[in-house]
C-alpha cells in the first residue's frame, strides 16, 4: 500500500485528486469536447482535477493513438487535439526510439542484471537440486536396507 499512499500524497501536493489515475473513455470525450468548445488547458485541468501537464500529455497520447491505430494524418490528429504537429511528431519519434531500445537491450531484473544470466543461474540451481534429490534418495535407500 506504500505506492497508493505515495500517489495520494502527490495528488494532495499537486492539488490534483485524479493525478496518476487512469483516464476513462468518458473523460476522454469530455476532454475533447471542452477543448473543442474553446476551454483553456487550465480550465480543463480544474474540471478533470488533473495537472495541466497531464492534460497536455493525454492529448498527445490521444493524437498518437489516432495516427498509429486509426491511420489518421499528423495534421488531422494535431487539429483534433489542438496541438502543434511538431510536438506530436517528437512524441512519436521518442516512442519509436524507446521501442527500438527495448528490443535491442536485454531484459533486466530488479538489480539491473541481465535476465538471461538469472535464467542460467536458476537452471544450474535446478540441476543441482535434482542431483541432491537423487543423492538423498540413495542415502534413504541405504538407511532402509541397514534397518531391514
N, C-alpha and C positions, 0 to 999 in steps of 0.2 A: 504493500500500500504506500510505500515511500514515494513512488513515482506519482501516484494520484495526488498525494499531499503536495508534492513539488509543483505539479501543474496548477493546483488550487492556489498556491502561494503566488505563482507567476500571474495567474489571472487577476488576483487582487492587486498586485503591483501595477499591472498594465491597465487596470480598470476596464478589463475586457473579460467578462464572465464566460464567454464562449471561446476564448483563446485556446488553440490547440485541439478543439473538438472537431470531429468530422463534419463536413458540410452535408446537408441533406439536399435532395432534389428540389424541395420546396424553397429552401434558402437560395439555391442557385437561381431558380426562376425569379424570386423576389429581388435578388441582387441585380440581375439583368434588367428587370422591369424598372427598378429605381434608377439605375444608370441611364436607361433609355428615356426616362422621364426627367432627366436633367439634374438629378440629385448629385451632390458632390460626394467624393470618397469619404469625407469626414462625416457627412450626414448618414451615409450608408453604414459606416463603421459603428456609429452610435446605435442605429436601428438594429444591427446584427450583433451588437455587443462584442465586436472584434476590433483589432487594431487596423489602422489604415494600411500598414504593411501586409496584413493578412488579406485585406480586400484586394490589393494590387496583386499579390501572389496568386490568389484564387482566380482572378480574372485572367492572368497569364496561363494558368492551368487549363481553364476553360478554352482559351484560344488555341493552346497547343493540342488539346483533345480534338477540337474541330478540324485542325489541319491533319493530324496523324490518323485519326479514326474515322472522320467524316469526309475526308478528302476535300475540305474547303481550302480556298486560296489564303495565302498570308494576308492579303488585303481584306478579304471578306471577314476573316477572323478578327483582324485588327479593328475593322469598322464595327463589328458586332460588340466587342468588349471595350470600345472607345480607348484603345491603347496604341501607342506608336508601333509601327511594324518592326522597327529596329529592335525594340525591347523584346518582342515576341521571338524574333529571329535569333537573338542572342540566347534566349532561354532554350530554344530548340537545339541550338548548337551545343550548349552546356549539357543538356540531357543526352544528346548523341555521344558526346565525349565521355560522359560518365558510364554509359552503357558499354562503350568500347573498352574503357579502362577496366570495367568489371569483368568483361570477357577475357581480357589478357591476364589479369592478375589472379594468382591462385587464391582460393578461398582461405580465409584466416580464422583461427579460433579466437577465443576471448583474450588470449595472451598475445595476439598478433602473429602467431606462428602458422606456418603452412598446414592446412588441414590434412594434406596427403601424409605429412610426417606423423600427425596424430593417428591416422588410419594405419600406417605401417607399425607404429608402436602398439596399437591395440591388437593387430593381427599377431604380433610377436607374443604379447601377453596371453592371448587366447591359446596359441600353440603351447606355451609353457604350462598353462593351466591344464590343458588336455594331457600333457606328459605327466604332470603331478598327479592327476586323477588316476592315470594308468598305474603309476608307482604306488599310490595309496591302495588301489585295488589289489595289486600284487602283494603288498605287505599284509593287507587284511586276509588274503588267502593263506599266506604262510602262518599267520597267527591262528587262523581257524584250523589248519592242519595240525599244529602243535597241540591245540586244545582238544582235538578229536581223538 
